[in-house]
Amino acid sequence: SPLANTRVYVLDRDARPVPYGIAGELYLGGDGVAHGYRGRPGLTATRFLPDPYGPPGSRMYRTGDLVRRGTDGALEFLGRSDDQVKLRGHRIELGEIEARLARHPAVAEAAAALHGPEGDRRLTAYVVPSGPAPHPDALRAFLADSLPAAVLPGAYVVLDAFPLTPNGKLDRAALPEPQAVRPEPTAAPSPDEALDPVGAAVLAIWREVLELDDLTPDEDLFDLGGHSLIITAIAARIHERLGAVVPLDVFFDTPTARDVASVVRTLREEQP
């Protein structure tokens, strides 16, 4: 709750108050609001704003904290608004991934970051273990119980400690970019000869686009670094060679060549 001589507002993206129980961004007003950041006018302009709910000429500070106000007036901290990223058309709260990952019994600290240029971005999870380092497959399986497949991190990195800013906060920009490592198979690979012509054609397209000659029919597209541009390329070649228009959301729901081949068969059978 606010200190003396401090006003708090929970506002939406248009700086309008939100109802009790609804998440919004926390703004502070009152006597404790500073004039701005010393020597940083650009950042000051984005954080220190005119206060439409206070006395004339007053200003409010945009904290970047996401909160929810209860009926008792208490504020519940939910995360950071500037930790939200967009990947493959999905808005992802990095803080949510970090909070869930930190519940793993082998994890002492957790962080998440997005790497790579636009169109080829990869979500990575970072952990500082509480003891023996957990296996990436175990971390992914742990998150998969509560997160949709399309927003699961594609890489997992174990660090001895996180890089910090001079004031002791996580330096997300300094987290190392992961090296592309192909996941270890959890089962014996399915033989290609078990595929029908449609399945073999779809698998051949996946191998071409992903540049993996030994890719098997049941490997997960996102485990291999798949993203929207790769999906678009695969869908275009399927249309060109097999005459089927596969909706892009199919790849998120069924991210293996075998499953997509099944969809292609159905689409071809439905054609007049």
Secondary structure per residue as TSV (DSSP state, phi and psi in degrees):
chain	resnum	aa	ss	phi	psi
A	1	S	-	360.0	160.4
A	2	P	-	-71.1	149.8
A	3	L	-	-74.5	173.7
A	4	A	T	-61.8	144.6
A	5	N	T	63.1	23.0
A	6	T	E	-125.8	135.3
A	7	R	E	-107.4	144.0
A	8	V	E	-121.8	140.3
A	9	Y	E	-127.6	140.1
A	10	V	E	-112.4	109.4
A	11	L	E	-121.7	156.4
A	12	D	-	-87.6	-170.1
A	13	R	T	-64.2	-21.5
A	14	D	T	-100.2	18.0
A	15	A	S	61.9	34.0
A	16	R	-	-106.0	142.2
A	17	P	B	-60.9	142.2
A	18	V	-	-103.7	155.7
A	19	P	-	-68.0	165.5
A	20	Y	T	-57.5	139.3
A	21	G	T	85.2	-6.0
A	22	I	S	-103.5	137.0
A	23	A	E	-70.5	142.0
A	24	G	E	-157.1	-179.8
A	25	E	E	-94.0	141.5
A	26	L	E	-85.8	127.0
A	27	Y	E	-119.1	144.6
A	28	L	E	-117.0	138.0
A	29	G	E	-131.0	174.5
A	30	G	E	112.4	-168.8
A	31	D	T	-68.5	-20.5
A	32	G	T	-84.6	-3.1
A	33	V	-	-75.3	126.6
A	34	A	-	-76.8	177.1
A	35	H	S	-78.8	-20.9
A	36	G	-	150.2	-171.3
A	37	Y	-	-87.7	128.9
A	38	R	T	-63.7	124.6
A	39	G	T	71.0	13.6
A	40	R	-	-132.0	73.0
A	41	P	H	-63.7	-34.5
A	42	G	H	-64.4	-47.5
A	43	L	H	-67.8	-35.3
A	44	T	H	-59.2	-40.9
A	45	A	H	-65.4	-25.8
A	46	T	H	-89.1	-16.6
A	47	R	H	-113.3	-32.0
A	48	F	E	-105.4	105.4
A	49	L	E	-119.3	156.7
A	50	P	E	-57.5	138.7
A	51	D	-	-96.6	102.1
A	52	P	T	-73.7	-9.9
A	53	Y	T	-107.3	-0.4
A	54	G	S	-109.1	-170.7
A	55	P	S	-61.6	156.2
A	56	P	T	-54.0	133.7
A	57	G	T	85.0	-3.9
A	58	S	-	-81.4	162.1
A	59	R	E	-128.1	160.2
A	60	M	E	-127.1	156.3
A	61	Y	E	-107.0	126.9
A	62	R	E	-86.2	110.0
A	63	T	E	-79.0	-28.9
A	64	G	E	85.2	-1.4
A	65	D	E	-84.9	136.3
A	66	L	E	-93.6	127.4
A	67	V	E	-137.7	169.5
A	68	R	E	-137.8	132.2
A	69	R	E	-96.8	127.8
A	70	G	-	-83.0	169.6
A	71	T	T	-65.9	-17.6
A	72	D	T	-87.1	1.3
A	73	G	S	90.5	-11.3
A	74	A	-	-72.7	147.2
A	75	L	E	-102.4	130.9
A	76	E	E	-105.8	122.5
A	77	F	E	-76.9	129.7
A	78	L	E	-113.1	-19.2
A	79	G	E	149.1	-162.4
A	80	R	E	-116.4	134.5
A	81	S	G	-68.9	-29.7
A	82	D	G	-83.6	2.2
A	83	D	G	-94.3	5.5
A	84	Q	E	-86.5	131.2
A	85	V	E	-128.1	166.1
A	86	K	E	-120.0	127.8
A	87	L	E	-142.2	126.4
A	88	R	T	51.8	38.6
A	89	G	T	81.9	-0.6
A	90	H	E	-107.9	135.9
A	91	R	E	-84.3	127.0
A	92	I	E	-122.1	130.7
A	93	E	E	-90.8	109.0
A	94	L	H	-59.6	-36.0
A	95	G	H	-62.7	-32.6
A	96	E	H	-68.3	-42.9
A	97	I	H	-61.9	-44.7
A	98	E	H	-63.4	-41.6
A	99	A	H	-65.5	-41.1
A	100	R	H	-69.0	-40.8
A	101	L	H	-66.8	-34.2
A	102	A	T	-66.9	-14.9
A	103	R	T	-78.6	-13.3
A	104	H	S	-64.2	134.4
A	105	P	T	-63.4	-20.1
A	106	A	T	-95.0	5.0
A	107	V	E	-112.8	125.6
A	108	A	E	-90.7	-41.3
A	109	E	E	-138.8	150.5
A	110	A	E	-139.0	147.3
A	111	A	E	-148.1	164.0
A	112	A	E	-144.5	149.2
A	113	A	E	-154.3	158.7
A	114	L	E	-109.3	131.2
A	115	H	E	-123.5	157.1
A	116	G	S	99.8	162.5
A	117	P	S	-73.0	163.0
A	118	E	T	-56.1	133.9
A	119	G	T	90.9	-15.2
A	120	D	S	-140.4	46.7
A	121	R	-	-94.6	150.5
A	122	R	E	-134.2	131.2
A	123	L	E	-89.0	127.8
A	124	T	E	-124.0	138.3
A	125	A	E	-104.0	141.4
A	126	Y	E	-124.2	139.5
A	127	V	E	-136.0	147.3
A	128	V	E	-106.8	115.8
A	129	P	E	-72.8	153.3
A	130	S	S	-87.8	-10.3
A	131	G	S	-162.2	-129.0
A	132	P	S	-59.4	139.8
A	133	A	-	-64.7	129.3
A	134	P	-	-73.1	151.1
A	135	H	-	-76.4	141.5
A	136	P	H	-53.9	-37.2
A	137	D	H	-63.0	-36.2
A	138	A	H	-68.3	-38.2
A	139	L	H	-67.1	-42.5
A	140	R	H	-63.5	-44.4
A	141	A	H	-62.6	-36.8
A	142	F	H	-64.0	-45.2
A	143	L	H	-69.8	-33.4
A	144	A	H	-63.4	-19.6
A	145	D	T	-70.5	-19.9
A	146	S	T	-132.3	-4.1
A	147	L	S	-123.3	144.9
A	148	P	-	-66.7	152.0
A	149	A	G	-59.4	-34.7
A	150	A	G	-66.9	-18.6
A	151	V	G	-114.5	10.9
A	152	L	S	-72.6	139.9
A	153	P	-	-57.2	142.6
A	154	G	S	-89.1	-13.5
A	155	A	E	-141.9	150.8
A	156	Y	E	-131.8	125.5
A	157	V	E	-122.8	130.6
A	158	V	E	-100.1	127.4
A	159	L	-	-123.0	153.5
A	160	D	S	-71.4	-33.8
A	161	A	S	-160.2	156.2
A	162	F	-	-87.3	145.9
A	163	P	-	-69.5	141.0
A	164	L	B	-122.7	152.9
A	165	T	-	-78.5	168.6
A	166	P	T	-56.3	-26.5
A	167	N	T	-94.7	13.7
A	168	G	S	87.8	8.7
A	169	K	S	-93.6	160.9
A	170	L	B	-60.0	126.5
A	171	D	-	-92.7	86.5
A	172	R	G	-61.4	-35.9
A	173	A	G	-66.6	-20.9
A	174	A	G	-92.6	-2.0
A	175	L	S	-64.6	133.5
A	176	P	-	-67.5	141.0
A	177	E	-	-73.5	132.4
A	178	P	-	-73.1	150.0
A	179	Q	-	-83.7	143.9
A	180	A	-	-67.0	115.7
A	181	V	-	-125.8	123.3
A	182	R	-	-72.8	130.8
A	183	P	-	-60.5	147.5
A	184	E	-	-72.9	136.8
A	185	P	-	-65.0	138.9
A	186	T	S	-90.9	-8.4
A	187	A	S	-150.4	168.2
A	188	A	-	-62.2	135.5
A	189	P	-	-63.3	145.1
A	190	S	-	-75.2	133.9
A	191	P	-	-68.5	138.4
A	192	D	G	-62.5	-31.3
A	193	E	G	-66.6	-13.3
A	194	A	G	-78.8	-5.9
A	195	L	S	-87.0	146.0
A	196	D	-	-82.7	177.1
A	197	P	H	-55.8	-39.2
A	198	V	H	-65.8	-45.4
A	199	G	H	-62.1	-40.8
A	200	A	H	-65.7	-37.8
A	201	A	H	-67.8	-42.1
A	202	V	H	-65.0	-43.4
A	203	L	H	-62.0	-39.1
A	204	A	H	-62.4	-38.5
A	205	I	H	-65.5	-43.5
A	206	W	H	-60.9	-42.3
A	207	R	H	-64.1	-38.5
A	208	E	H	-64.4	-51.1
A	209	V	H	-67.8	-41.6
A	210	L	H	-85.3	-8.7
A	211	E	T	57.8	47.1
A	212	L	-	-129.9	99.2
A	213	D	T	-67.5	-23.0
A	214	D	T	-105.4	16.7
A	215	L	-	-60.5	137.3
A	216	T	-	-100.1	162.0
A	217	P	T	-64.3	-19.8
A	218	D	T	-110.6	13.5
A	219	E	-	-79.8	140.8
A	220	D	-	-76.0	128.6
A	221	L	T	-57.0	-41.2
A	222	F	G	-77.4	-25.1
A	223	D	G	-65.5	-24.8
A	224	L	G	-95.4	11.4
A	225	G	T	89.4	17.8
A	226	G	-	-62.5	147.4
A	227	H	-	-151.0	-174.7
A	228	S	H	-61.2	-38.2
A	229	L	H	-67.8	-38.8
A	230	I	H	-65.6	-43.2
A	231	I	H	-60.1	-43.7
A	232	T	H	-61.8	-41.3
A	233	A	H	-65.2	-42.7
A	234	I	H	-63.4	-45.9
A	235	A	H	-61.4	-39.5
A	236	A	H	-65.0	-40.2
A	237	R	H	-72.6	-33.7
A	238	I	H	-63.1	-42.6
A	239	H	H	-63.7	-42.5
A	240	E	H	-66.7	-41.8
A	241	R	H	-95.2	-29.9
A	242	L	H	-116.1	-5.8
A	243	G	-	74.1	16.2
A	244	A	-	-112.2	135.2
A	245	V	-	-97.5	103.6
A	246	V	-	-91.7	119.1
A	247	P	-	-58.4	142.2
A	248	L	T	-64.2	-28.3
A	249	D	H	-69.1	-16.7
A	250	V	H	-60.5	-37.9
A	251	F	H	-67.3	-29.7
A	252	F	H	-76.3	-36.7
A	253	D	H	-77.5	-35.6
A	254	T	S	-133.4	79.7
A	255	P	-	-85.3	38.4
A	256	T	S	-127.5	154.2
A	257	A	H	-63.1	-37.1
A	258	R	H	-63.4	-44.7
A	259	D	H	-69.0	-39.8
A	260	V	H	-65.3	-36.9
A	261	A	H	-60.8	-37.3
A	262	S	H	-62.7	-40.4
A	263	V	H	-65.1	-41.1
A	264	V	H	-60.9	-41.6
A	265	R	H	-59.3	-46.5
A	266	T	H	-61.1	-43.4
A	267	L	H	-64.4	-38.9
A	268	R	H	-68.3	-35.6
A	269	E	H	-70.2	-29.1
A	270	E	H	-81.2	-13.0
A	271	Q	-	-70.2	140.6
A	272	P	-	-66.5	360.0
